[in-house]
Structure formats: structure tokens, C-alpha cells
Amino acid sequence: MAALVRFYLDAGVTETIGEEPVNRFHLAAQQPAQAANAPARPTPAAKPTHQNPAAPAIPVPSLAEGVRKAQEIVSSCANIDALRDALEKFEHCSLKKLASHTVFAEGSPGAKLMIIDRQPSSDEDRSGSPFSGAAGQLLNKMLAAIGLERHDVYLASAIPWRPPGGRAPTEEERALCLPFVLRHIELANPACIMACGEAAGYLLDQKAGINRLRGKWNDLQIGAVHARMLPIFHPAFLIDQPVSKKLAWADLLSLKAELEQER
């Protein structure tokens, strides 16, 4: 039963109507016959109607207002714990309503390397941690190949809530979440960032895909914080396309060399 409910949630089902489908065509065909056989009823005298005043409509904030609110919230966050709490209370992004967990971060905030995930997968939505499941296991092996452990780095998610059905986040959803991840980077203050998959173009504000961005270092300046960012294939992509692991290995070696220069 739990698996069935999870399937419905992943498919975007938000409301239960009935246990069996209703044939509206059959009901429509029965209504004329029932109306002809029904006994005539006296028409009741008309009663004066008293209409209640309509409840005032709740205004829906515009995208610009939502982004401005997000920027105001994150600017008041002095540390990562405050940012996590503010994100949990942020209600302007519709993704939060259907997600099981807010996927924020894991690991050591003071680490030199910050690894940023794209939007959460179903595994990450269930666990509440970035890079969970098979993709997380492959990431652990990738880090071990260059002499790092999972607890040596800081893992974060660019989009904190999983879109329904695993779809890509909309431009509006991305815009509402961007102030939080930028402030997250600023507070973590890493020397290097490894941006996985779609997270790279999102942070760089570029429409180019990961095939064009990967392997090229970028300077990311957020306020007074400067970090070197390397786009790389997402571990989930490498599971589906193992032929690309040789390119990912070259990117990992480049990352290792950059980290050694930061020591």
C-alpha cells in the first residue's frame, strides 16, 4: 500500500475522488427517463435570497515578489543553520507542497570542496539527503579515487524539493530557489565547487548543457566569497552512460590538482 501511494505521489496525484470510475455518459442517458417518470411536484414559493458577501480573494504573489522575498530572507541569515530553518519555512515555491523532505545539505560546512547536486531524485526525496541511493554510492567511489571521503566534503542541493514525477524544475521554481543556494555557497565559503549535471548551468546562469560546460573551470563570485567551480557529469548520468566515465575521471584529476594548490 505504501508503494502504491508513493507511485501516485510521484505521478502528481494530489486528490482522491472515488474507488471506481464514473461513466458520465451512462448517467446522462438515464436522466431524461427519470425526469419523465417522476411525479409532478408543486413549485414552492420563491424565497428571498440573502447572499453572503464574497470572501476577499487572497492575492497570489508575483514571481518578482517571491524572488524579492527570498532575497530578503536569505540576507538576514547569518549562518547555515538559520538558512536551513528559513528554507523550511519558505512557502512561495509550490514544489515544497508535494515533496516528502527538504533536501538541504550533508557533511562539513567548512570543507574546501562543496559538491552541489541538481534537483532531488526519489531516493533523495525519501532520505532528505543529497546524493542518496545508487548515485550517492558512485559519488563515494569517485571521491575515493582522488583520496577523499564523503565526510571530507560538503554536499548540498541546488533545488531543495523534488518536482512531481521527477520532471525538470520550471524557470519560476528555479528563480525562487536560486537566492537560497547562492547564500548557501556564501556561508559555506568553499575554495572549490563541483557542480553536478544541471546544477552547473543553473549556478552559472547559462542555457548550455553539461556536455559543453563540463571540465571547464569557472570563477564564481558571490558577495565577498570567491570560489572556483568545476562542472562535471552527474553520477546518475554516469550510471546510465558508463562510456562517459573516462571524461569524468579527467575532471576528477583536474579537481584533485586544484585542491592540492589550495593547501
C-alpha positions in Angstrom: 0.0 0.0 0.0 2.8 2.4 0.8 4.5 1.7 -2.5 1.2 2.4 -4.3 0.8 5.7 -2.5 4.4 6.7 -3.4 3.7 5.8 -7.0 0.6 8.1 -7.0 2.6 11.0 -5.4 5.4 10.6 -7.9 2.9 10.7 -10.7 1.5 14.0 -9.4 -1.8 12.7 -7.9 -3.0 15.1 -5.2 -6.7 14.2 -4.7 -8.7 11.0 -4.3 -12.2 11.2 -5.8 -13.6 7.6 -5.6 -12.7 3.9 -5.7 -14.3 3.3 -9.1 -14.5 5.5 -12.3 -17.9 7.0 -13.0 -19.5 6.7 -16.5 -20.9 10.1 -17.0 -22.3 9.2 -20.5 -24.4 6.4 -18.9 -25.7 8.8 -16.2 -26.6 11.4 -18.7 -28.7 8.9 -20.7 -30.7 7.9 -17.6 -31.6 11.4 -16.5 -34.3 12.1 -19.2 -36.1 8.8 -18.4 -36.0 9.5 -14.7 -37.3 13.0 -15.3 -40.3 11.8 -17.4 -41.4 9.2 -14.8 -41.0 11.5 -11.8 -44.4 12.8 -10.3 -45.1 16.4 -10.7 -44.3 18.5 -7.6 -45.8 21.8 -6.7 -43.5 24.7 -7.3 -42.5 26.2 -3.9 -42.9 29.9 -3.4 -39.9 31.8 -4.1 -38.0 32.9 -1.0 -35.9 35.9 -0.8 -32.2 35.1 -1.1 -29.6 36.6 1.2 -26.2 36.3 -0.4 -23.3 36.4 1.9 -20.6 38.8 0.8 -17.9 37.1 -1.1 -14.7 36.4 0.9 -11.9 38.6 -0.2 -9.6 36.8 -2.7 -6.1 36.0 -1.4 -3.7 37.7 -3.8 -1.1 35.3 -5.3 2.3 36.9 -5.1 4.1 37.5 -8.4 7.4 35.9 -9.3 9.2 39.1 -8.8 7.7 39.5 -5.3 8.5 35.9 -4.4 12.1 36.3 -5.5 12.4 39.6 -3.6 11.0 37.9 -0.5 13.6 35.1 -0.9 16.4 37.6 -1.2 15.2 39.4 1.9 15.0 36.2 3.9 18.5 34.9 2.9 20.2 38.2 3.6 19.1 38.0 7.2 20.6 34.5 7.6 23.9 34.8 9.5 24.8 31.1 9.4 23.9 27.9 7.7 21.5 26.7 10.5 19.5 29.9 10.1 19.4 29.4 6.3 18.1 25.8 6.7 15.4 27.0 9.1 14.4 29.8 6.7 14.2 27.4 3.8 12.0 25.0 5.7 9.6 27.9 6.4 9.6 29.3 2.8 6.1 28.9 1.3 6.4 30.7 -2.0 7.6 27.7 -4.0 5.0 25.2 -4.9 7.5 22.3 -5.1 7.5 22.2 -1.3 3.8 21.2 -1.1 4.3 17.7 -2.7 7.9 16.9 -1.6 8.5 14.4 1.2 11.5 16.2 2.6 13.5 19.4 2.1 16.9 18.3 0.7 19.4 20.8 2.1 22.9 19.6 2.9 25.1 17.0 4.5 28.8 16.9 5.6 31.2 19.5 6.8 30.3 23.2 6.0 33.9 24.3 6.4 35.3 21.9 3.9 37.3 23.2 1.0 35.2 21.3 -1.5 31.5 21.8 -1.9 29.6 19.4 -4.2 26.2 20.7 -5.4 23.5 18.4 -6.6 20.7 19.2 -9.1 17.0 18.7 -8.1 16.4 15.7 -5.7 15.7 12.3 -7.1 13.1 9.9 -5.5 15.9 8.5 -3.3 16.9 11.9 -2.0 13.3 13.0 -1.5 12.8 10.0 0.8 16.0 10.3 2.7 16.2 14.1 2.9 20.0 14.0 2.0 21.7 15.0 -1.3 23.4 12.2 -3.4 21.4 9.3 -2.0 20.9 5.8 -3.5 23.0 4.5 -6.3 24.1 7.9 -7.4 25.4 8.6 -4.0 27.3 5.3 -3.9 29.0 6.1 -7.2 29.9 9.6 -5.9 31.6 8.0 -2.9 33.7 5.9 -5.2 34.6 8.9 -7.3 35.8 10.8 -4.3 37.7 7.8 -3.0 39.5 7.7 -6.4 41.1 11.1 -5.6 41.8 10.4 -2.0 38.6 11.9 -0.4 35.8 10.5 1.8 32.2 11.7 1.9 32.8 13.3 5.3 35.7 15.3 3.9 33.4 17.4 1.7 30.2 19.4 1.9 27.2 18.2 -0.1 24.3 20.4 -0.9 21.3 20.5 -3.3 20.7 23.4 -5.7 16.9 22.7 -5.7 15.7 21.7 -2.3 12.5 19.9 -3.3 11.8 17.2 -5.8 9.5 18.2 -8.6 6.4 15.9 -9.0 7.1 12.9 -11.1 10.8 13.8 -11.3 10.2 16.4 -14.0 12.7 19.3 -14.5 12.0 22.4 -12.4 10.3 25.3 -14.1 12.1 28.7 -14.6 9.9 30.1 -11.9 10.8 27.4 -9.4 14.5 27.8 -10.3 14.3 31.6 -9.8 12.7 31.2 -6.4 15.3 28.7 -5.1 18.4 30.5 -6.5 18.8 33.0 -3.7 19.0 30.2 -1.2 21.7 28.2 -2.9 23.8 31.3 -3.6 23.6 32.3 0.1 24.4 28.7 1.0 27.6 28.9 -1.0 28.4 32.3 0.5 28.0 31.0 4.1 29.9 27.7 3.4 32.7 29.7 1.7 34.4 26.7 -0.1 37.6 27.0 -2.1 36.2 24.7 -4.9 32.8 23.7 -6.0 32.0 20.6 -8.1 28.6 21.3 -9.8 27.0 18.1 -10.9 24.8 17.9 -14.0 22.2 20.6 -14.5 23.4 22.4 -11.3 26.3 23.8 -13.3 24.2 25.8 -15.8 21.8 26.8 -13.1 24.6 28.4 -11.0 26.3 30.0 -14.0 23.0 31.2 -15.4 23.8 29.6 -18.7 21.5 27.6 -21.1 24.3 25.4 -22.2 24.2 21.7 -21.3 26.6 19.8 -19.2 28.3 18.4 -22.3 29.5 21.9 -23.2 30.2 23.0 -19.6 32.0 20.0 -18.1 35.7 20.1 -17.5 36.0 23.9 -17.7 36.8 25.9 -14.5 34.7 28.9 -13.7 35.2 31.7 -11.2 32.1 32.1 -9.0 31.8 35.4 -7.1 29.0 35.8 -4.5 29.4 38.9 -2.4 32.9 38.8 -0.9 33.2 35.0 -1.4 35.2 33.7 -4.4 35.2 30.0 -5.4 36.5 28.0 -8.3 33.7 25.9 -9.8 34.1 22.8 -12.0 31.1 21.4 -13.8 31.0 17.6 -14.0 28.7 14.8 -15.2 26.1 13.8 -12.5 26.8 10.4 -11.0 23.3 9.3 -12.1 24.2 10.2 -15.7 27.4 8.1 -15.4 25.4 5.1 -14.3 23.2 5.3 -17.4 26.2 6.3 -19.7 29.3 4.5 -18.4 31.2 5.4 -21.5 31.4 8.9 -20.2 33.3 7.8 -17.0 36.6 8.4 -18.8 35.7 12.1 -19.2 34.6 12.3 -15.6 37.9 10.7 -14.5 39.8 13.5 -16.3 37.6 16.1 -14.5 38.3 14.4 -11.1 42.0 14.6 -11.8 41.7 18.3 -12.6 39.7 18.8 -9.3 42.4 16.9 -7.4 45.1 19.2 -8.8 43.1 22.3 -8.0 42.5 21.2 -4.4 46.2 20.4 -3.9 47.0 24.0 -4.9 44.6 25.3 -2.3 46.5 23.5 0.5 
